[in-house]
Amino acid sequence: MDTVTISPKYQVVIPQRIRKAMQLVPGQKVQVVLYGNRIELVPEKNIKEMRGFLKGINTEFQREGDKV
């Protein structure tokens, strides 16, 4: 697990290993989500990139409860 430091301007640098794995690029937007005492960064994707990503998904399962 990587650790980052919050700068005096409340900025953090996403480690290179994570940026490469998630294919993040400069200027890309991420959503910031608060779950209890945890912060999650969720990359926004172009809707055209999302086309077909659910193809063949199994819909016969039980959903788990909300995290909040």
C-alpha positions as CSV (number, residue, x, y, z in Angstrom):
1,M,0.0,0.0,0.0
2,D,1.3,3.4,-0.9
3,T,1.3,6.4,1.4
4,V,0.9,10.0,0.2
5,T,1.4,13.3,2.1
6,I,-1.1,16.2,2.0
7,S,0.6,19.4,1.0
8,P,0.0,22.8,2.7
9,K,-2.4,23.4,-0.2
10,Y,-4.3,20.1,0.5
11,Q,-2.9,18.5,-2.6
12,V,-1.7,14.9,-3.0
13,V,0.3,13.2,-5.7
14,I,-1.0,9.8,-6.9
15,P,1.9,7.4,-7.0
16,Q,3.2,6.5,-10.4
17,R,2.4,2.8,-10.0
18,I,-1.3,3.6,-9.4
19,R,-1.3,6.2,-12.3
20,K,0.0,3.6,-14.7
21,A,-2.3,0.8,-13.5
22,M,-5.4,3.0,-13.8
23,Q,-4.1,4.7,-17.0
24,L,-4.6,8.2,-15.5
25,V,-3.5,11.2,-17.5
26,P,-2.8,14.8,-16.6
27,G,-6.0,16.8,-16.6
28,Q,-8.3,13.8,-16.2
29,K,-11.1,14.3,-13.7
30,V,-11.8,12.0,-10.8
31,Q,-14.7,12.0,-8.5
32,V,-14.0,12.2,-4.7
33,V,-16.3,10.0,-2.7
34,L,-16.4,9.9,1.1
35,Y,-17.4,6.5,2.8
36,G,-17.4,6.9,6.5
37,N,-13.7,7.5,7.4
38,R,-12.4,6.7,3.9
39,I,-11.8,8.7,0.8
40,E,-12.1,7.1,-2.7
41,L,-11.0,8.7,-6.0
42,V,-13.0,7.3,-8.9
43,P,-11.8,8.2,-12.4
44,E,-14.4,9.7,-14.7
45,K,-14.6,8.0,-18.1
46,N,-16.0,9.1,-21.4
47,I,-19.3,7.4,-22.1
48,K,-18.0,6.1,-25.4
49,E,-15.3,4.2,-23.6
50,M,-17.9,2.5,-21.4
51,R,-19.8,1.0,-24.4
52,G,-20.1,-2.8,-24.0
53,F,-18.2,-3.1,-20.7
54,L,-21.2,-5.0,-19.2
55,K,-21.6,-7.4,-22.1
56,G,-22.0,-10.9,-20.8
57,I,-22.3,-9.9,-17.2
58,N,-24.0,-12.5,-14.9
59,T,-27.1,-10.8,-13.4
60,E,-28.0,-13.9,-11.3
61,F,-26.4,-12.9,-7.9
62,Q,-27.3,-11.3,-4.6
63,R,-26.2,-7.7,-4.2
64,E,-24.4,-6.7,-1.0
65,G,-25.7,-3.8,1.1
66,D,-24.6,-0.2,0.6
67,K,-21.2,0.7,2.1
68,V,-22.6,3.8,3.9
